[in-house]
Amino acid sequence: MTRILIADDHDVVRSGVRTILEAHEGWEVVGEATDGKQAVDQALAIRPDIVILD
């Protein structure tokens, strides 16, 4: 399973990206962040395989 963290300040964009990513078998969105600090904090805590940043 590929674990993904999404970071974007727009709720609609995060939601759309999450929907697209979760449609792929083997991909799991494990976290969402609304700003850079939150993205770094979550990346350190969750340790995702991939971080998608805006």
PDB file of N, H, CA, C and O in Angstrom:
ATOM      1  N   MET A   1       0.852  -1.177   0.000  1.00  0.00           N
ATOM      2  CA  MET A   1       0.000   0.000   0.000  1.00  0.00           C
ATOM      3  C   MET A   1       0.901   1.243   0.000  1.00  0.00           C
ATOM      4  O   MET A   1       1.803   1.366   0.828  1.00  0.00           O
ATOM      5  N   THR A   2       0.645   2.148  -0.927  1.00  0.00           N
ATOM      6  H   THR A   2      -0.088   2.049  -1.599  1.00  0.00           H
ATOM      7  CA  THR A   2       1.349   3.428  -0.978  1.00  0.00           C
ATOM      8  C   THR A   2       0.582   4.439  -0.145  1.00  0.00           C
ATOM      9  O   THR A   2      -0.599   4.693  -0.385  1.00  0.00           O
ATOM     10  N   ARG A   3       1.268   5.014   0.838  1.00  0.00           N
ATOM     11  H   ARG A   3       2.226   4.807   1.033  1.00  0.00           H
ATOM     12  CA  ARG A   3       0.643   5.942   1.789  1.00  0.00           C
ATOM     13  C   ARG A   3       0.950   7.374   1.362  1.00  0.00           C
ATOM     14  O   ARG A   3       2.112   7.723   1.149  1.00  0.00           O
ATOM     15  N   ILE A   4      -0.091   8.210   1.234  1.00  0.00           N
ATOM     16  H   ILE A   4      -1.034   7.927   1.407  1.00  0.00           H
ATOM     17  CA  ILE A   4       0.042   9.546   0.659  1.00  0.00           C
ATOM     18  C   ILE A   4      -0.479  10.610   1.620  1.00  0.00           C
ATOM     19  O   ILE A   4      -1.503  10.427   2.277  1.00  0.00           O
ATOM     20  N   LEU A   5       0.245  11.723   1.686  1.00  0.00           N
ATOM     21  H   LEU A   5       1.077  11.871   1.152  1.00  0.00           H
ATOM     22  CA  LEU A   5      -0.163  12.917   2.430  1.00  0.00           C
ATOM     23  C   LEU A   5      -0.412  14.018   1.408  1.00  0.00           C
ATOM     24  O   LEU A   5       0.421  14.248   0.530  1.00  0.00           O
ATOM     25  N   ILE A   6      -1.550  14.699   1.513  1.00  0.00           N
ATOM     26  H   ILE A   6      -2.226  14.511   2.226  1.00  0.00           H
ATOM     27  CA  ILE A   6      -1.903  15.797   0.610  1.00  0.00           C
ATOM     28  C   ILE A   6      -1.832  17.110   1.390  1.00  0.00           C
ATOM     29  O   ILE A   6      -2.377  17.220   2.488  1.00  0.00           O
ATOM     30  N   ALA A   7      -1.155  18.105   0.809  1.00  0.00           N
ATOM     31  H   ALA A   7      -0.713  18.016  -0.083  1.00  0.00           H
ATOM     32  CA  ALA A   7      -1.075  19.426   1.431  1.00  0.00           C
ATOM     33  C   ALA A   7      -1.506  20.486   0.427  1.00  0.00           C
ATOM     34  O   ALA A   7      -0.856  20.683  -0.600  1.00  0.00           O
ATOM     35  N   ASP A   8      -2.604  21.166   0.732  1.00  0.00           N
ATOM     36  H   ASP A   8      -3.132  21.006   1.566  1.00  0.00           H
ATOM     37  CA  ASP A   8      -3.106  22.252  -0.108  1.00  0.00           C
ATOM     38  C   ASP A   8      -4.005  23.118   0.755  1.00  0.00           C
ATOM     39  O   ASP A   8      -4.716  22.605   1.620  1.00  0.00           O
ATOM     40  N   ASP A   9      -3.982  24.416   0.533  1.00  0.00           N
ATOM     41  H   ASP A   9      -3.404  24.833  -0.169  1.00  0.00           H
ATOM     42  CA  ASP A   9      -4.768  25.316   1.372  1.00  0.00           C
ATOM     43  C   ASP A   9      -6.221  25.441   0.928  1.00  0.00           C
ATOM     44  O   ASP A   9      -7.014  26.098   1.601  1.00  0.00           O
ATOM     45  N   HIS A  10      -6.580  24.823  -0.189  1.00  0.00           N
ATOM     46  H   HIS A  10      -5.935  24.289  -0.736  1.00  0.00           H
ATOM     47  CA  HIS A  10      -7.960  24.878  -0.677  1.00  0.00           C
ATOM     48  C   HIS A  10      -8.666  23.554  -0.393  1.00  0.00           C
ATOM     49  O   HIS A  10      -8.232  22.498  -0.852  1.00  0.00           O
ATOM     50  N   ASP A  11      -9.750  23.622   0.365  1.00  0.00           N
ATOM     51  H   ASP A  11     -10.102  24.480   0.738  1.00  0.00           H
ATOM     52  CA  ASP A  11     -10.505  22.416   0.730  1.00  0.00           C
ATOM     53  C   ASP A  11     -10.976  21.634  -0.491  1.00  0.00           C
ATOM     54  O   ASP A  11     -10.883  20.407  -0.525  1.00  0.00           O
ATOM     55  N   VAL A  12     -11.482  22.351  -1.492  1.00  0.00           N
ATOM     56  H   VAL A  12     -11.557  23.348  -1.464  1.00  0.00           H
ATOM     57  CA  VAL A  12     -12.029  21.694  -2.683  1.00  0.00           C
ATOM     58  C   VAL A  12     -10.930  20.945  -3.433  1.00  0.00           C
ATOM     59  O   VAL A  12     -11.154  19.833  -3.912  1.00  0.00           O
ATOM     60  N   VAL A  13      -9.755  21.542  -3.537  1.00  0.00           N
ATOM     61  H   VAL A  13      -9.573  22.445  -3.149  1.00  0.00           H
ATOM     62  CA  VAL A  13      -8.643  20.892  -4.230  1.00  0.00           C
ATOM     63  C   VAL A  13      -8.218  19.640  -3.475  1.00  0.00           C
ATOM     64  O   VAL A  13      -8.051  18.578  -4.076  1.00  0.00           O
ATOM     65  N   ARG A  14      -8.041  19.759  -2.148  1.00  0.00           N
ATOM     66  H   ARG A  14      -8.177  20.622  -1.660  1.00  0.00           H
ATOM     67  CA  ARG A  14      -7.653  18.583  -1.353  1.00  0.00           C
ATOM     68  C   ARG A  14      -8.662  17.460  -1.509  1.00  0.00           C
ATOM     69  O   ARG A  14      -8.293  16.298  -1.678  1.00  0.00           O
ATOM     70  N   SER A  15      -9.924  17.810  -1.450  1.00  0.00           N
ATOM     71  H   SER A  15     -10.224  18.754  -1.312  1.00  0.00           H
ATOM     72  CA  SER A  15     -10.981  16.809  -1.570  1.00  0.00           C
ATOM     73  C   SER A  15     -10.947  16.136  -2.941  1.00  0.00           C
ATOM     74  O   SER A  15     -11.077  14.916  -3.036  1.00  0.00           O
ATOM     75  N   GLY A  16     -10.774  16.922  -3.996  1.00  0.00           N
ATOM     76  H   GLY A  16     -10.669  17.913  -3.919  1.00  0.00           H
ATOM     77  CA  GLY A  16     -10.717  16.375  -5.344  1.00  0.00           C
ATOM     78  C   GLY A  16      -9.517  15.474  -5.557  1.00  0.00           C
ATOM     79  O   GLY A  16      -9.638  14.394  -6.137  1.00  0.00           O
ATOM     80  N   VAL A  17      -8.360  15.914  -5.091  1.00  0.00           N
ATOM     81  H   VAL A  17      -8.261  16.791  -4.620  1.00  0.00           H
ATOM     82  CA  VAL A  17      -7.145  15.113  -5.222  1.00  0.00           C
ATOM     83  C   VAL A  17      -7.305  13.815  -4.444  1.00  0.00           C
ATOM     84  O   VAL A  17      -6.925  12.746  -4.923  1.00  0.00           O
ATOM     85  N   ARG A  18      -7.862  13.907  -3.257  1.00  0.00           N
ATOM     86  H   ARG A  18      -8.171  14.775  -2.868  1.00  0.00           H
ATOM     87  CA  ARG A  18      -8.081  12.698  -2.438  1.00  0.00           C
ATOM     88  C   ARG A  18      -8.973  11.702  -3.174  1.00  0.00           C
ATOM     89  O   ARG A  18      -8.678  10.508  -3.210  1.00  0.00           O
ATOM     90  N   THR A  19     -10.062  12.192  -3.758  1.00  0.00           N
ATOM     91  H   THR A  19     -10.302  13.162  -3.729  1.00  0.00           H
ATOM     92  CA  THR A  19     -10.996  11.329  -4.482  1.00  0.00           C
ATOM     93  C   THR A  19     -10.307  10.625  -5.642  1.00  0.00           C
ATOM     94  O   THR A  19     -10.502   9.429  -5.854  1.00  0.00           O
ATOM     95  N   ILE A  20      -9.501  11.372  -6.392  1.00  0.00           N
ATOM     96  H   ILE A  20      -9.342  12.344  -6.219  1.00  0.00           H
ATOM     97  CA  ILE A  20      -8.787  10.789  -7.530  1.00  0.00           C
ATOM     98  C   ILE A  20      -7.786   9.736  -7.064  1.00  0.00           C
ATOM     99  O   ILE A  20      -7.718   8.646  -7.631  1.00  0.00           O
ATOM    100  N   LEU A  21      -7.013  10.062  -6.036  1.00  0.00           N
ATOM    101  H   LEU A  21      -7.069  10.948  -5.575  1.00  0.00           H
ATOM    102  CA  LEU A  21      -5.982   9.141  -5.559  1.00  0.00           C
ATOM    103  C   LEU A  21      -6.578   7.872  -4.961  1.00  0.00           C
ATOM    104  O   LEU A  21      -6.078   6.774  -5.205  1.00  0.00           O
ATOM    105  N   GLU A  22      -7.626   8.017  -4.192  1.00  0.00           N
ATOM    106  H   GLU A  22      -8.033   8.909  -3.994  1.00  0.00           H
ATOM    107  CA  GLU A  22      -8.213   6.853  -3.532  1.00  0.00           C
ATOM    108  C   GLU A  22      -8.928   5.919  -4.503  1.00  0.00           C
ATOM    109  O   GLU A  22      -9.277   4.796  -4.140  1.00  0.00           O
ATOM    110  N   ALA A  23      -9.147   6.375  -5.733  1.00  0.00           N
ATOM    111  H   ALA A  23      -8.863   7.287  -6.028  1.00  0.00           H
ATOM    112  CA  ALA A  23      -9.760   5.509  -6.747  1.00  0.00           C
ATOM    113  C   ALA A  23      -8.774   4.469  -7.260  1.00  0.00           C
ATOM    114  O   ALA A  23      -9.169   3.490  -7.893  1.00  0.00           O
ATOM    115  N   HIS A  24      -7.483   4.685  -6.984  1.00  0.00           N
ATOM    116  H   HIS A  24      -7.162   5.480  -6.470  1.00  0.00           H
ATOM    117  CA  HIS A  24      -6.451   3.749  -7.427  1.00  0.00           C
ATOM    118  C   HIS A  24      -6.218   2.683  -6.356  1.00  0.00           C
ATOM    119  O   HIS A  24      -5.984   2.985  -5.186  1.00  0.00           O
ATOM    120  N   GLU A  25      -6.291   1.438  -6.794  1.00  0.00           N
ATOM    121  H   GLU A  25      -6.481   1.192  -7.745  1.00  0.00           H
ATOM    122  CA  GLU A  25      -6.046   0.338  -5.875  1.00  0.00           C
ATOM    123  C   GLU A  25      -4.611   0.392  -5.367  1.00  0.00           C
ATOM    124  O   GLU A  25      -3.676   0.578  -6.145  1.00  0.00           O
ATOM    125  N   GLY A  26      -4.446   0.229  -4.078  1.00  0.00           N
ATOM    126  H   GLY A  26      -5.206   0.078  -3.446  1.00  0.00           H
ATOM    127  CA  GLY A  26      -3.117   0.227  -3.483  1.00  0.00           C
ATOM    128  C   GLY A  26      -2.632   1.588  -3.029  1.00  0.00           C
ATOM    129  O   GLY A  26      -1.537   1.695  -2.477  1.00  0.00           O
ATOM    130  N   TRP A  27      -3.422   2.636  -3.247  1.00  0.00           N
ATOM    131  H   TRP A  27      -4.312   2.549  -3.695  1.00  0.00           H
ATOM    132  CA  TRP A  27      -3.067   3.981  -2.793  1.00  0.00           C
ATOM    133  C   TRP A  27      -3.983   4.357  -1.645  1.00  0.00           C
ATOM    134  O   TRP A  27      -5.195   4.156  -1.724  1.00  0.00           O
ATOM    135  N   GLU A  28      -3.422   4.895  -0.590  1.00  0.00           N
ATOM    136  H   GLU A  28      -2.437   5.059  -0.526  1.00  0.00           H
ATOM    137  CA  GLU A  28      -4.194   5.294   0.591  1.00  0.00           C
ATOM    138  C   GLU A  28      -3.763   6.697   1.029  1.00  0.00           C
ATOM    139  O   GLU A  28      -2.583   6.944   1.277  1.00  0.00           O
ATOM    140  N   VAL A  29      -4.735   7.610   1.120  1.00  0.00           N
ATOM    141  H   VAL A  29      -5.693   7.409   0.918  1.00  0.00           H
ATOM    142  CA  VAL A  29      -4.445   8.947   1.641  1.00  0.00           C
ATOM    143  C   VAL A  29      -4.488   8.836   3.165  1.00  0.00           C
ATOM    144  O   VAL A  29      -5.530   8.542   3.751  1.00  0.00           O
ATOM    145  N   VAL A  30      -3.336   9.079   3.793  1.00  0.00           N
ATOM    146  H   VAL A  30      -2.490   9.318   3.317  1.00  0.00           H
ATOM    147  CA  VAL A  30      -3.225   8.903   5.240  1.00  0.00           C
ATOM    148  C   VAL A  30      -3.271  10.223   5.997  1.00  0.00           C
ATOM    149  O   VAL A  30      -3.298  10.236   7.228  1.00  0.00           O
ATOM    150  N   GLY A  31      -3.281  11.338   5.259  1.00  0.00           N
ATOM    151  H   GLY A  31      -3.259  11.327   4.259  1.00  0.00           H
ATOM    152  CA  GLY A  31      -3.349  12.625   5.937  1.00  0.00           C
ATOM    153  C   GLY A  31      -3.551  13.772   4.971  1.00  0.00           C
ATOM    154  O   GLY A  31      -3.266  13.668   3.778  1.00  0.00           O
ATOM    155  N   GLU A  32      -4.057  14.879   5.520  1.00  0.00           N
ATOM    156  H   GLU A  32      -4.289  14.963   6.490  1.00  0.00           H
ATOM    157  CA  GLU A  32      -4.253  16.106   4.770  1.00  0.00           C
ATOM    158  C   GLU A  32      -3.753  17.258   5.616  1.00  0.00           C
ATOM    159  O   GLU A  32      -3.897  17.253   6.839  1.00  0.00           O
ATOM    160  N   ALA A  33      -3.159  18.252   4.955  1.00  0.00           N
ATOM    161  H   ALA A  33      -3.041  18.256   3.962  1.00  0.00           H
ATOM    162  CA  ALA A  33      -2.656  19.432   5.648  1.00  0.00           C
ATOM    163  C   ALA A  33      -3.109  20.675   4.890  1.00  0.00           C
ATOM    164  O   ALA A  33      -3.268  20.653   3.669  1.00  0.00           O
ATOM    165  N   THR A  34      -3.314  21.758   5.635  1.00  0.00           N
ATOM    166  H   THR A  34      -3.185  21.777   6.627  1.00  0.00           H
ATOM    167  CA  THR A  34      -3.776  23.002   5.023  1.00  0.00           C
ATOM    168  C   THR A  34      -2.673  24.031   4.850  1.00  0.00           C
ATOM    169  O   THR A  34      -2.877  25.042   4.178  1.00  0.00           O
ATOM    170  N   ASP A  35      -1.497  23.795   5.448  1.00  0.00           N
ATOM    171  H   ASP A  35      -1.331  22.974   5.994  1.00  0.00           H
ATOM    172  CA  ASP A  35      -0.380  24.724   5.290  1.00  0.00           C
ATOM    173  C   ASP A  35       0.946  23.969   5.450  1.00  0.00           C
ATOM    174  O   ASP A  35       0.964  22.786   5.791  1.00  0.00           O
ATOM    175  N   GLY A  36       2.043  24.673   5.200  1.00  0.00           N
ATOM    176  H   GLY A  36       2.028  25.634   4.923  1.00  0.00           H
ATOM    177  CA  GLY A  36       3.350  24.050   5.220  1.00  0.00           C
ATOM    178  C   GLY A  36       3.742  23.469   6.561  1.00  0.00           C
ATOM    179  O   GLY A  36       4.279  22.364   6.628  1.00  0.00           O
ATOM    180  N   LYS A  37       3.479  24.202   7.629  1.00  0.00           N
ATOM    181  H   LYS A  37       3.043  25.100   7.575  1.00  0.00           H
ATOM    182  CA  LYS A  37       3.836  23.712   8.973  1.00  0.00           C
ATOM    183  C   LYS A  37       3.084  22.430   9.287  1.00  0.00           C
ATOM    184  O   LYS A  37       3.659  21.458   9.776  1.00  0.00           O
ATOM    185  N   GLN A  38       1.810  22.444   9.005  1.00  0.00           N
ATOM    186  H   GLN A  38       1.343  23.233   8.609  1.00  0.00           H
ATOM    187  CA  GLN A  38       0.993  21.256   9.246  1.00  0.00           C
ATOM    188  C   GLN A  38       1.486  20.076   8.395  1.00  0.00           C
ATOM    189  O   GLN A  38       1.490  18.936   8.858  1.00  0.00           O
ATOM    190  N   ALA A  39       1.898  20.352   7.158  1.00  0.00           N
ATOM    191  H   ALA A  39       1.895  21.279   6.782  1.00  0.00           H
ATOM    192  CA  ALA A  39       2.401  19.300   6.277  1.00  0.00           C
ATOM    193  C   ALA A  39       3.669  18.675   6.844  1.00  0.00           C
ATOM    194  O   ALA A  39       3.815  17.452   6.846  1.00  0.00           O
ATOM    195  N   VAL A  40       4.592  19.515   7.328  1.00  0.00           N
ATOM    196  H   VAL A  40       4.474  20.508   7.327  1.00  0.00           H
ATOM    197  CA  VAL A  40       5.833  18.997   7.908  1.00  0.00           C
ATOM    198  C   VAL A  40       5.537  18.193   9.162  1.00  0.00           C
ATOM    199  O   VAL A  40       6.067  17.096   9.340  1.00  0.00           O
ATOM    200  N   ASP A  41       4.689  18.736  10.034  1.00  0.00           N
ATOM    201  H   ASP A  41       4.258  19.626   9.889  1.00  0.00           H
ATOM    202  CA  ASP A  41       4.343  18.030  11.280  1.00  0.00           C
ATOM    203  C   ASP A  41       3.728  16.670  10.984  1.00  0.00           C
ATOM    204  O   ASP A  41       4.098  15.669  11.599  1.00  0.00           O
ATOM    205  N   GLN A  42       2.782  16.633  10.034  1.00  0.00           N
ATOM    206  H   GLN A  42       2.482  17.446   9.535  1.00  0.00           H
ATOM    207  CA  GLN A  42       2.129  15.369   9.709  1.00  0.00           C
ATOM    208  C   GLN A  42       3.090  14.401   9.024  1.00  0.00           C
ATOM    209  O   GLN A  42       3.050  13.198   9.285  1.00  0.00           O
ATOM    210  N   ALA A  43       3.946  14.915   8.155  1.00  0.00           N
ATOM    211  H   ALA A  43       3.978  15.892   7.943  1.00  0.00           H
ATOM    212  CA  ALA A  43       4.906  14.039   7.479  1.00  0.00           C
ATOM    213  C   ALA A  43       5.833  13.369   8.483  1.00  0.00           C
ATOM    214  O   ALA A  43       6.150  12.187   8.348  1.00  0.00           O
ATOM    215  N   LEU A  44       6.266  14.116   9.480  1.00  0.00           N
ATOM    216  H   LEU A  44       6.009  15.076   9.589  1.00  0.00           H
ATOM    217  CA  LEU A  44       7.129  13.540  10.511  1.00  0.00           C
ATOM    218  C   LEU A  44       6.386  12.526  11.373  1.00  0.00           C
ATOM    219  O   LEU A  44       6.956  11.514  11.782  1.00  0.00           O
ATOM    220  N   ALA A  45       5.124  12.798  11.646  1.00  0.00           N
ATOM    221  H   ALA A  45       4.661  13.619  11.313  1.00  0.00           H
ATOM    222  CA  ALA A  45       4.335  11.908  12.503  1.00  0.00           C
ATOM    223  C   ALA A  45       3.833  10.668  11.757  1.00  0.00           C
ATOM    224  O   ALA A  45       3.883   9.558  12.286  1.00  0.00           O
ATOM    225  N   ILE A  46       3.356  10.862  10.544  1.00  0.00           N
ATOM    226  H   ILE A  46       3.314  11.764  10.115  1.00  0.00           H
ATOM    227  CA  ILE A  46       2.710   9.783   9.790  1.00  0.00           C
ATOM    228  C   ILE A  46       3.702   8.978   8.953  1.00  0.00           C
ATOM    229  O   ILE A  46       3.502   7.786   8.720  1.00  0.00           O
ATOM    230  N   ARG A  47       4.774   9.637   8.502  1.00  0.00           N
ATOM    231  H   ARG A  47       4.937  10.605   8.692  1.00  0.00           H
ATOM    232  CA  ARG A  47       5.797   9.008   7.654  1.00  0.00           C
ATOM    233  C   ARG A  47       5.202   8.417   6.370  1.00  0.00           C
ATOM    234  O   ARG A  47       5.356   7.223   6.112  1.00  0.00           O
ATOM    235  N   PRO A  48       4.516   9.256   5.553  1.00  0.00           N
ATOM    236  CA  PRO A  48       3.935   8.749   4.305  1.00  0.00           C
ATOM    237  C   PRO A  48       5.034   8.406   3.292  1.00  0.00           C
ATOM    238  O   PRO A  48       6.179   8.835   3.430  1.00  0.00           O
ATOM    239  N   ASP A  49       4.665   7.635   2.290  1.00  0.00           N
ATOM    240  H   ASP A  49       3.734   7.286   2.178  1.00  0.00           H
ATOM    241  CA  ASP A  49       5.586   7.318   1.203  1.00  0.00           C
ATOM    242  C   ASP A  49       5.724   8.493   0.234  1.00  0.00           C
ATOM    243  O   ASP A  49       6.795   8.727  -0.326  1.00  0.00           O
ATOM    244  N   ILE A  50       4.632   9.223   0.046  1.00  0.00           N
ATOM    245  H   ILE A  50       3.762   9.033   0.501  1.00  0.00           H
ATOM    246  CA  ILE A  50       4.582  10.334  -0.903  1.00  0.00           C
ATOM    247  C   ILE A  50       3.858  11.508  -0.255  1.00  0.00           C
ATOM    248  O   ILE A  50       2.880  11.322   0.469  1.00  0.00           O
ATOM    249  N   VAL A  51       4.349  12.724  -0.521  1.00  0.00           N
ATOM    250  H   VAL A  51       5.144  12.875  -1.109  1.00  0.00           H
ATOM    251  CA  VAL A  51       3.661  13.942  -0.098  1.00  0.00           C
ATOM    252  C   VAL A  51       3.366  14.755  -1.349  1.00  0.00           C
ATOM    253  O   VAL A  51       4.267  15.043  -2.137  1.00  0.00           O
ATOM    254  N   ILE A  52       2.114  15.121  -1.530  1.00  0.00           N
ATOM    255  H   ILE A  52       1.382  14.887  -0.890  1.00  0.00           H
ATOM    256  CA  ILE A  52       1.726  15.976  -2.652  1.00  0.00           C
ATOM    257  C   ILE A  52       1.497  17.372  -2.090  1.00  0.00           C
ATOM    258  O   ILE A  52       0.602  17.595  -1.275  1.00  0.00           O
ATOM    259  N   LEU A  53       2.335  18.312  -2.548  1.00  0.00           N
ATOM    260  H   LEU A  53       3.063  18.131  -3.210  1.00  0.00           H
ATOM    261  CA  LEU A  53       2.313  19.678  -2.016  1.00  0.00           C
ATOM    262  C   LEU A  53       1.865  20.670  -3.067  1.00  0.00           C
ATOM    263  O   LEU A  53       2.159  20.527  -4.254  1.00  0.00           O
ATOM    264  N   ASP A  54       1.148  21.677  -2.603  1.00  0.00           N
ATOM    265  H   ASP A  54       0.910  21.792  -1.639  1.00  0.00           H
ATOM    266  CA  ASP A  54       0.813  22.813  -3.459  1.00  0.00           C
ATOM    267  C   ASP A  54       1.637  23.988  -2.979  1.00  0.00           C
ATOM    268  O   ASP A  54       1.539  25.080  -3.540  1.00  0.00           O
TER     269      ASP A  54
END
